[in-house]
Amino acid sequence: MKQLYITTTLLIVCAALSAQTTQTLTLDDCKRMAKENNNTLIGKELERRIAAQTAKEAFTHFFPTVEAGGTYVNLNEPLIEMALPNPLTGTPIGMSMMKSGKAASITAVQPLFAGGQIVNGNKLARIGKEVSDLQYEQAADEVERHTERLFRQVVQLEEKLKTIGAMDELIRQVRKDVELAIRAGVATRNDLLRVELQEHELESQRLKVENGIGVTKLLLGQHIGTDGTQLQITYDAPEDPESPLIHYVDPHEAVLSRPETGLLDRNLHAGRLQKRIEIGKRLPSVGVGGGYFYNDLMGSDKNFGMIFANVKIPISDWWGGSHAIKKQAWKLKQAEIERINGMELMVVQTEQAWNELQEAYKQTLVAKRSIASASENMRVNREGYKAGTVTLTDVLDAQSLLQQSRDKQTEALTNYGLKLTEYRLLTGR
């Protein structure tokens, strides 16, 4: 009795631990976890932080450049030696200088004009930050697509598993009909064997679907950052979808809100700034500064300050600089063409997505009608078999058609959901 108590307790504890580790997630839960844990998005977030630091670094170029330095010298003999006449005795007096000593300085230079390189460099760095934000948004959309794709694949497989269960129950009913027919002498043992073969086929399908569910859950778990072996999903039973007309957006308007359009715009703007920077490299640069200097190399402390201005004119840079400017001009033209081409292709992509969404919706309607016809066909054939006017082959064919119809409806509803998500992401709905 004591052993039975211990065994029961262990079973309860194991069941409790299993319940604690199992996760039951909705589609929204999976999307949220993917945004938090997906490795691709984590990498894109790091890129955003890097770009933000680059922009802050570029801003510091507006500040003065400050430099400080110090030197200590100790020579094996004086650098300067001389003999000075003594007016009183006439004997030369030896002197030596700069055998040892130290020097220090600090300077600050404020750039006043650098051909626009600092200003345009800061604008370019800000564009880099905006680009990283848009790339993150783009990656987030793709992660959402893939999350829903994997989730709906699990739903599709589980719905197919339900269909197999329903067909299994239907075949058991057919088996009863066959057994009654055999006892009545209107069917043979061969008919029962054919029913058993159909049962074995359903069992084989069940194993394949269950394996597919397990693998897909592992992929979904890896994608959202959780253990796929303990993952369970919950979802509403697939229903007849509403007309996609309520989701329609003009494709020319839709492309304006896409991150890809933002990237094309930033690429064009960056091209203009890079051209200005190339021109600025060949313009004079002006700066003002000040400094403080100290040394005791001459044997006594000396310190002084100064202010200065400098002007640099890169004369020789124009020899090759004109070609660099022309190169940037051609790159800018490329960016303009890429933007026009990209916008046109996105309009086509949006229109294609709309057509595919409409087609997917119509497929769900066809699948619904097919199920109604297949169900009626199954009912008629079963009644006919009982009445002896229909063969078992017709009944089993009707069962296969019904299973195919239900599977096609599941696939059609899954496909419609994916197409709707794709269209919403493309149109910003």
N, C-alpha and C positions, 0 to 999 in steps of 0.2 A: 504493500500500500504506500509506503514511504517512497519507494522508487517511482511509482506512478505519479505521486505528487511532484517529485523533482522533475520528471520528464515533462509534465504538464506546464510547470513553471517556466522551464527552458523554452518551450514552444511559445508561450505567451510573450516572453522577453524577446525572442527572435522575431516574432510577428510585429512587436512594437518597434523594434529597431528598423525593420524593413519598412514599416509605415513612415518612419521619420526620414529615411533616406530617399524615398520615392517622391519625385516632383511631378505634380500635375499642373500643366501650363496651358494657357490659352494662346492664341495667335498673338495677341497684344503683349502678353508676358514674354513670349519668345522675341518679339521685335525689341522690347525694352532691354532684355538681357543681351541681345546682340549688339545694341548700341553701347552698352556698358563694357562688354567683355570681348567683343570680336577683335582679333589681332590686327586685322587690316585697319580698323578704325583707330585702334590704339597707336599704330604707326603714323596714321594721318594726323592724329592729335599732336604727336611729338613734332611732326613737320610744322604744324601751326605755331607751336611754341618756339621752334628754331627761327621761323620767319619773323615772329614778333621781336625776338632778340636782335635779329639782323636789322630791323627797322630802328630799334632803339640805338643800336651801335652806329648806324648811319647818322642819326641826329646829333651824336657827340662831335661830328666833324664841324659843326657850327662853333664849337668852343675853341678857345685858344689852345695852341700846342705848347705845353710847358715841359722844359727839360732842365735837369740839374745834373751836375757832375763834379767830381773832385779828383785831384791828382797829388800823389806824393812822390818826390824825386830824391834819390840818394846815390850820387855818382862816386866812383872810386877816386876821382880827382876833380878839382873845380873846373867848370866849363869855361870860365873866364879868369885869367891870371894876368896881372900887370904890375909894373914897377913904377912908382911915382917919386919924383925927386923930393928930398927934404930940404926946404929952403934954409933951414937953420944949420944943419950939419953937412948938407950936400950928399949924404948917404941915401941911396934909393930905398923907398919903403915898398915892400911887397904887399900886394892885395890879391885876394881871390874871391870870386863870387859864383853863386849858383852851383855849389857842391851838393846841397840838399835843401829841400823846401817843399812847400805844399801850395796848391792852388784850388780854388773852387769857383763855381759859377752857377747861375740859374737864369734862364731866359724864358720869355713867354712871347709867342707870336700869334696875333689874331688875324686870320684871313679876312680881307675885305672883299676881294673879288677873285674868283677862280674860274672864270669863264662859264659860270652856271653849273659847274660839275657837282658842287656840294648840294645845291638846291635840287637839281635833277636827280642826283644820286639818292636823295631822301625820298623823292617821289617814286623812284624806281623800287626802293626798298618797301615802301608802303604798298605798291602794286604787288610785290612779292608776297606780302602778308595777305592781301585780298585774294590772290591766286590760291594760296594754301587753304584759306577758308572755303573757297569755292570747290577746291579739290576734295576737301573733307565732306562737303555737302554732297558732291557727286558720289564719293565712296559710300556715304551713308545711304543714298538711294539704292546703290547696287547691293549693299548688305541687306536692306529691307526686301529687295526683290528676291534675293537668294533665301532669306529666312522664310518668306511666304512660300517660295517654291518647294523648299524641303518640308515645311509644315503641311502643305496641301498634298504632297506626295504621300505623307504618312496617312492623312485623312483618306486619300484615294485608296490606299492599300487596305486600310481598316474597313472602308465601305465594301471593298471587294471581298474581304473576309466575312462580312455580314451576308453578302450575297451568296457566298459559298455555303454558309450556315443555312440560309433559306433553301438553297438548292438541295442541300443534304437532307433537310426535313422533307422536301418535296419527293426526293428519290425514295425515302423511307415509306412514304405514302404509296408511291408507285410499286414498291416492293410488296406491300400488303395486297395491292390490287393483283399483282402477278401471282402471289401465293394463293389467293382466293381462286384465281383462274386455273391454277394447276390442280387445286383440290376439286374444282368443278370439271376438270378434264378438258378444258378448252385452251390450255397453254402447256408448254413443255418445260422440262428442267433447263433447257437451253435459254429460255427467256429469263429465268432467274439468274443464270450465269452472266447474261448481258447486263442485268441490273447491277450485279456485284462489280462488274468491270467499271460501270459508271461511278459507283461508290468509291472504288479505288482511285479513279481519275480525280474525283473531287478531293480526296485525301491528299493526293500528290499536289494538287493546286494549292490546298491549304498550307502545306509545308513550304512551298515556294513563296507564297504571300507572307507568311509569318517570318520567314528569313529576310524577305525584303523590308518588312517593317522594322526588324531589328537593326539592319544595316543603315536604313534611312534615319532611324533615331540616333544612331551613333554619329552620323554626319551632322544632324541637327544639333546634337549636344556639343560637338566640337565647334560648330559655327557660333553658338550662343554662349559658350564657355561653361558648360556643365557636363555632368556624367550622363552620357546617352543611355547607359545600361539601366539607369534608374528613372528614365524620363517617361512620363505619361502625358498625353495631350487630351484636352477636352474641347469640344466644339459643338456647335449647333448642327443638327441634321441638315444636309444640303437641301435647299428649297429652290423652287422655281425663281430664277432671277428676274429682277425688274428690267424694263426696257432700258438699253444704254443711252437712249436719246437724252435723258436728264443729265448725262455726264458730258455731253458734247461741248467742245471748246474750239473756236476758230484756230486752225493750226498756225496762222501767221501771228496771232496774239499769244498763243501758247509758248512759242519758242522764245519769246522775249523774257520770260521768267525762269528759263532753264539755266542751271549753272554752266552748261557748256557755252551758252551765249555770253555769259559773264567772262568766261575764260578767253573767248575770242576777242572781246572788247579790251580786256587787260593786255592781251598779246599785242594788239594794235597800238594801244597807248604806250606800252613798254618800248615798242619799236620807235615811236616818235622821240621818247626820252633818250634812248640809246644813240640816236642820230645827233641830238643836241649835245650829249656828253662828248661824242667824238669831235664835234665842232669846238666845244669848250676846251678840249685838250690843246688846241692850237691857238687859243686866245691868251693874252697876257694875264698873269696872276699878280695880285697886289696884296701885301700884308704889312702890318705895323706891329712893332714889338718893343720890348724893353728887357733889360737885364741887369744883373748885379754880379760883380767879379771881385775876387779876393786872391792875393798871393803874397808870399814872403820870400820869393826866390832871390830877391836882391838883398836879403839880410834884414829887411824891415817890413812891417805889415803895410800892404797897399790894398785899398778897396775903392771901387768906383762903380757908378751906375751909368746906364746910357739908354737912350731910346733910338729907334731906327725904323726905317721903312725900306721894303725891298720890292722890286718889280722884276718879274721874270717874263721874258718873251721867247717862246720856243720856236725860233726861226727855222731851224733845220727840220722840225717835225712836220712842217707843211709839205716837204718833199714826198713823204709817204702818206701823210695825213689826208691829202685830197682823195687818195684811193680808198682809205678807210671810211671816209665820209660817204663816198659813192656806194661802197659796199653796204653801209647801213641804210642808205636810201633804197637800194634794191631789196633789202630785207624788209623794209617798211612796206614796199609795194607787194611783196609776198604775203605779208600779214593781212593787207587789205583784201587780196584775192582769197586767202584762206577764210576770212570772215564771211565774205559773200557766199563762197561755196559751202561753208559749214552751215550757214543759215538756211540756204536752199535745201540742203540734205536733211536738216532737222524738220523742215516743213513736210518734206516727203515722208520722213519717218513717222511723224505724227499722223499724217493721213493714212499711212499704211496700218498703224496701230488702231486707228478708228475702224478701218475696214475689217481688220482681224477681230476686233471686239464685236462688231455686228455679226460677223460670220459665226463666232463662238456662241453668241446669243441664239441665233437661229438653230445651231446644232443642238442646243439644250431643248428647244421646242420639238425638233425632230425626234430626239431621244425619248422625250416624254410620250409622244404618240406611238413610238416603237414599243415601249413597255406595255402600253395599253393593248396594242395588237398582239404582242407575244403572250401576255397574260391570258387574253381571251382564247388564243390559239391553244395554249396549254390546257385550259379548262375544257375546251371542245374535244381535244384528243383524249383526255382522260375519260371523259364521259363516253366517247366512242369506243375506247378500249374496254370499258366495263360492259358496254353493250355488245361487244364482239364485232364491231364494224371498222375498227381501226387497229392496226398492228402495233406491237410494242416499239418497233423502229420509229414509227411516227410520234409516239409519245416521247421517246428519248430525244428525238430531233427537236421536238417542241420545247423540251426542257433546256436543251443547249441554246436554242434561240432566245429563250427567256433570260438565261444567264448572260448571254452576250448583250442583250438589250439593256439589262441592268448595269453591266460593266461599262457599256458605252455611255449611259446616262451619267454614271459617276465620273468618267473621263471628261465628258462634255461640261459638267458643272465645275470640275477642277480647272479645266482649261479656261472657262469663262472667268473664274475668279482671278486667275493669273493674268489674263488679258486686261481685265478691269484695273488691276493694280498697276500694270505696266502703263496703261493709258493715263491713269491718275498721276503717276510720277512724271510722265512726259508733259502733262498739261498743268501741273502744279495744283491739282484739285485735292 
